[in-house]
Amino acid sequence: MEKFRMNKSAERVVDLLFLLAKSSSSLTLNEICTGLGLPKSSGFELVQTLLHKGFIEMDDARLKTYRIGLGVFEVGSAYLSNLGIPQLARPYLEDLNRQTGSTAFLGIEDKGKIVYLDKAENYSVMRPTAKLGSRRFMHTTGLGKALLAAFPTDKILHILGDGEIVGKTPYSKVTLPDILQDMKEIRERGYSIDNREDNVEMYCIGSAIFDQSNHPVASISVASMYSSMTPEREELIVKLVKEAALKLSRQLGYSGDRLYMDHK
């Protein structure tokens, strides 16, 4: 049998994408070349090709730093679709919508934002304005906070960034201590709460979805009118969301008996 030989060009592309994906910050051309052990001329050609194809993008034109681009997200989204998360989640979204009369959402994180992948709203008394494919802050939405709390602290800090933390409403948490405390409370109780933090009329409850490696891969939430939320209704939605999230996670191979158990 002929011995398998790695294609050097393909190997360098994959190595570069993993280098950027694992880095906590964007990288310069020199840092990329050093990390891959490439001469600058070869590194430049590789970066420019991937930049042209949309797999990496310029993060800071002044510093000439690069980060993962939208092309990688599109490939990743296709992977998620083929993996079946949206298809697997659909019955749970429909059940949540039917049992609560409120819209149920599915989302993933991309570039520090929560992206709305799917929703069920046939039984919704009132339909939230979030459109599929739209992006919102992770630290203000129930869908985003559920996933954000499942990330390690260093990733949370990276997503929030070094600058001013922007809110959406007067109820948004906009200081690092407040957000980190919120993350701690989400982990402890096993679900997120968006109490008018993204929309002053909405009250949302969410949970992260974990895979077979106990990695957070998505989140689900139920968005209700704040004016309709009673202690009894909140208790019901919390129960339904946590049950749906755990069942869906187990379908993806998650082995824990409760969510967030290993995500401090």
N, C-alpha and C positions, 0 to 999 in steps of 0.2 A: 504493500500500500504506500502511495506517495505521501511523504511527510507534509503536513499542513504548514503553510507559510503565511504569516500575518501580512496583510497589505498595509504598508507603512503610512500611506496617506490617510486611509480610513482610521487607522489606530490613532494618529495624531488628532484627527477631528474629535474622536470620542474622548481622548485624554483631555483636550482643551475644554470641551463642554463639561466634563466632570470637574476639572480644575475650577472653572467659574462657578459651577453649581455648589461646590463645597466651600468656596471662599465666603467669609463673612462680609466682604466688601468687594467693590469692583476693582479690577486689576489693570495696570498699565501694560503696554506691549513688553517692556523689559521684564516685568514680573511674570508675564505669561511665558516668555522665552526661557527665563530662569527655571520656572516651575516644570517646564516640559523638556528642558535641556536642548533647546533649539537655537540655531544661529538666528540673528535678528531678521535677516532677509527671508528665511523660511517662515518664521513666525509672523512676519508682516503679511506675506501672501496668504497664509492660512487665516489670519484674522480678517483680512479684507474680503476673502471669499465668503466666510461665514457671516460677515457684516452685510454683504450684498444679498445673501440668501435669507437674512432675517433671523438667523439662529443666535447671533449675538448682536448687541447694540451698544452705541456709545452712551456711557452713563454721564460723564462729565467732559464736555468738549475742551474746557480749559486745561484740565489735568490729563486728558486723553486716556480715560479709563473705560473699561469695557465690562459688560455684565451679560447674563443670559438674555436672549431675545424672545420675541413672541413666537417665533417658529418652533422653539422647543416646547412652549406651552401648547401650541396646536398639535404637535406630535403627542405630547403627554395627554391632551384631551382625547385624542383618538385612542390612545391606550386605555384610558379610563372607560371610554365608551365600549371598547372591545372587551375590557375586563368585565363590564356589565354593571358598574355601580349605578348609573342612571336607571337602567332597566330593573335592577334589583330593588332600587329605592322607590320606584314608581308606585307599587302597591301600598307601601307604607305611607307615602305622601297622600294617596287617595283615602286611605283609612283615617289618617289624622284629620284630613279635611272634612270627611263625612262625620266623624265622631265629635268634632269641635265646632263645625260651622265656620271655621277660620282657615285662611290660606296657609298651606304647608309648603316649605321651601327646601331645596337641596342646593348646597354651594360648595365650592372649593376655593383654596387660596391661590392667588397668582400675583406676584410682584407686590406683596404686602396688602393686597385688597381682597375682599371676598367677592367672588364671581357667582352670580345666580345661574345655576345650571338648569333647574327644573322647578315647577310649582304645580300644585293641585288646588283648584279654586272653584270647582263646580258647585260646591255646597256653601260657598262663602257668602255670608250676609253682606260683608263689605270687602272689596278687593284692594289690597295694597298696591301702590304704584310701581313697585320694583319689577323691572322688565328682565326677561331672560337675557343673559349675557352682560347685564349691567354690573358695575363695580361699585362697591361702597366701602367705607372704613370698617376695618375689622373690630376696632375698639368701641364702636358705637352701636353696631347691629347685633341682635341676638344670634344670628347665623354666624357672623364673624367672630364674636366673642367666644362662642362655643368651641370653635376651632383654634383660636388664638390661645386659649387656656390650655389646650392640649400640647402646645409647643413648648420646648425647653426655654428657659428664661433668656438665654442669649439670642435665640431667634426672635423672641418677642421684642427685645431691645433693638434688634436690627430692623424689624418691621416698623417700629415706632420712630426710629431715627434719632438724630441728635438735635434737630430743630424743634420749633414750637409744635406741640400736639394740637391739632385742630379738632374742634367739636362740630356737631351738627345742630344741637339745640342747647338751651340753657341747662339741660339735665345731663349733657355729655360729660364724661370724665376726661379731663384734659391735662392731668398731672401724672407723672410717672408713678409716684407712690399710690395714688388712687387706682390707677389701672392695674398695677401689680397686686394690690390688695383685692381688687375685683377678680383677677385671675385665680388667686388663692381660694377665694370663696366659691368660685365656680367649680374648681377641682374638688373641694370638700363636699359640696352638696350634689355634684354630678350633673349639673345643667346650668345654662346661662340665662340671664335675665336682661333684656333691653327695656328699661322702664322709661319710655319716652325719650331715649337718648339719641335716636336717629330721626324720629318723627314724633312730634309732641302729641299726636293722637294715637300712637301705637304702643302696645305692650307685647313683647315677643319672648318666647321661651325656646331654647335650643340645646342641642347636644352634638358633640363630635362623633364621627364614625371612625372606627379603627380597623386595621387589616390584620392579616395573620402574623405580621411582625410587630404588632401592637403600635403601629405608626398611625397617626391621624391622617386620613385621606380625604375626608369630606365632613360636612355637617348638615343637620336638618333643623328646622325651626317651625314654630307655629306663630303667626302674627295675628293678634287680636286688637280690637279697639280698646284703648285704655278705659274708656267709659263703661265698657261691658265687663271689665275684669272684677270678679269677686273672689274672696278666699277659696270658696268651693270650686269655682271654675278654674282658678290657677292650680289648685291641687290636682284636678282631673287632667289638665293639659300637661303638667309636669310628669304625672304617672304615664300618660300615653307617649310622650316624647321620649322619656327614658327607656321605656319598654321597646319602642320602635328602633331607637338607636342601638340598643344592645342586640336585638334580634338581627338587625341588618349587619352589624359588626361581626356577629357570629357567622353569618352567611359568607363573609369575607375571610373567615378563618380566625377571628379574634377568639382567644381562649379564656379571657378574664370573666369573672362573675359580676363585675360592675365596671363602669367606665371611669376613665381618668385615674385608675388605681396606681399606675406607675408613672404618672406624668406630673411631677412636682416642679 
